[in-house]
Amino acid sequence: MLPFSNYSETPQAGERVEAILDTLLRKQGVAQLDRYPALKEDDAHLIISERQRYDESLAWAQQQHFDYGVSGSVGEWRYKSGVEGDPAVGLTVRIVELSTNKVVWSATGTRDDGDTVSGAALRLLDSMVRDLLGS
């Protein structure tokens, strides 16, 4: 698992997506799924770009000789304004072949129904994973 870039206005939305996707993939039988290492405490105070975080994690995954990496981005993670305040989620998921750094599968989707943002994300990611795994 590589980092998900967060382009939404919600802090740590990328990490939330990573946690949900990790659970869904394992539930569907993906047994070998390692996560990129967290920042060292020494580095935690440094502000690094989404791209730098991804590049460092990609280099780590390649050093581990993994075949594929799962990554993506969060474009929207919020509640809509107004009386209803429905959740709105927009995500992209990519599978990257690490030896060539080529995207071998990708999906983009949005969801704006349900009670919570994380619930909408769960339903969206579940449909993406089912499409990926053909189940």
matplotlib code that plots the C-alpha trace (Angstrom):
import matplotlib.pyplot as plt

x = [0.0, 1.4, 0.1, -3.1, -2.6, -5.1, -6.4, -9.5, -9.9, -10.2, -7.0, -5.9, -8.6, -5.9, -5.0, -8.7, -9.0, -5.9, -7.3, -10.7, -9.0, -6.6, -9.6, -11.6, -8.6, -7.9, -11.6, -11.5, -8.5, -5.4, -3.2, 0.1, -0.5, 2.3, 1.9, 4.6, 6.5, 5.3, 7.4, 10.1, 9.5, 12.5, 10.9, 7.3, 7.8, 8.9, 6.4, 6.7, 4.7, 2.3, 4.6, 7.7, 5.8, 4.7, 8.2, 9.8, 7.2, 7.5, 11.3, 10.7, 8.3, 10.7, 13.5, 11.3, 10.9, 7.1, 5.4, 2.5, 1.6, -1.9, -2.2, -4.5, -5.9, -8.8, -10.4, -13.4, -14.2, -16.8, -20.4, -22.3, -23.6, -27.3, -30.1, -29.5, -25.7, -25.2, -21.7, -19.6, -16.6, -14.4, -11.6, -9.1, -7.4, -4.4, -2.5, 1.1, 3.5, 6.6, 9.3, 8.1, 6.2, 3.3, -0.4, -1.9, -5.4, -7.2, -10.7, -12.2, -15.5, -17.7, -20.4, -22.8, -25.2, -25.4, -25.2, -21.5, -18.5, -16.6, -19.7, -20.0, -16.2, -16.6, -19.4, -17.4, -14.2, -16.0, -17.4, -13.9, -12.3, -15.0, -14.4, -10.6, -10.9, -13.8, -16.0]
y = [0.0, 3.3, 6.7, 8.3, 11.9, 14.2, 17.0, 17.5, 20.1, 17.4, 16.6, 12.9, 11.9, 10.0, 7.9, 7.2, 5.8, 3.7, 2.1, 1.4, 0.0, -2.1, -3.8, -4.3, -5.9, -8.3, -9.2, -10.1, -12.4, -10.2, -11.7, -10.0, -6.3, -4.3, -0.6, 2.0, 3.0, 5.9, 9.0, 8.9, 11.1, 13.3, 13.9, 14.3, 18.0, 18.6, 19.6, 17.4, 17.4, 14.7, 13.9, 13.5, 11.2, 9.1, 9.0, 7.9, 5.2, 4.0, 3.7, 1.7, -0.6, -1.2, -1.9, -4.5, -6.1, -6.0, -6.5, -4.0, -0.9, 0.4, 4.1, 6.9, 10.2, 11.9, 14.8, 15.2, 14.2, 16.4, 17.0, 19.1, 22.4, 22.9, 21.4, 17.7, 17.9, 14.7, 13.2, 13.7, 11.5, 11.6, 9.0, 7.6, 4.2, 3.0, -0.3, 0.4, -2.3, -1.3, -2.6, -0.3, 2.3, 1.9, 2.0, -1.3, -0.6, 2.5, 3.7, 7.0, 7.5, 9.7, 9.0, 11.4, 9.2, 7.7, 8.8, 9.5, 10.4, 7.2, 5.1, 6.6, 6.0, 2.4, 1.8, 3.4, 1.6, -1.7, -1.3, -0.4, -3.5, -5.8, -4.4, -4.9, -8.4, -9.4, -10.4]
z = [0.0, -1.1, 0.1, -1.1, -2.0, -0.2, -2.4, -0.3, 2.4, 5.1, 7.0, 6.8, 4.3, 2.4, 5.5, 6.1, 2.5, 3.0, 6.1, 4.5, 1.3, 3.3, 5.1, 1.9, 0.0, 2.9, 3.1, -0.6, -0.1, -0.8, 1.9, 1.0, 1.6, 3.3, 4.1, 3.4, 6.5, 8.6, 8.8, 11.4, 14.4, 13.4, 10.0, 11.2, 11.8, 8.2, 5.6, 2.6, -0.5, -1.5, -4.4, -2.2, 0.2, -2.7, -4.3, -1.0, -0.5, -4.1, -3.6, -0.4, -2.2, -5.0, -2.5, -1.0, -4.4, -4.3, -7.7, -7.4, -5.4, -4.6, -4.5, -5.5, -4.4, -2.5, -4.4, -2.2, 1.4, 3.0, 3.8, 1.3, 2.6, 3.0, 5.0, 4.1, 4.5, 2.4, 2.3, -0.8, -1.7, -4.8, -5.1, -7.6, -7.0, -9.1, -9.2, -10.3, -11.6, -9.5, -11.8, -14.6, -12.6, -15.1, -14.0, -14.8, -13.4, -12.3, -11.3, -10.4, -8.8, -6.7, -4.2, -2.5, -0.5, 2.9, 6.5, 6.8, 4.5, 5.6, 4.8, 1.3, 0.8, 2.0, -0.6, -3.3, -2.6, -2.2, -5.8, -7.0, -5.4, -6.7, -10.2, -9.8, -8.5, -10.8, -7.9]

ax = plt.figure().add_subplot(projection="3d")
ax.plot(x, y, z, "-o")
ax.set_aspect("equal")
plt.show()
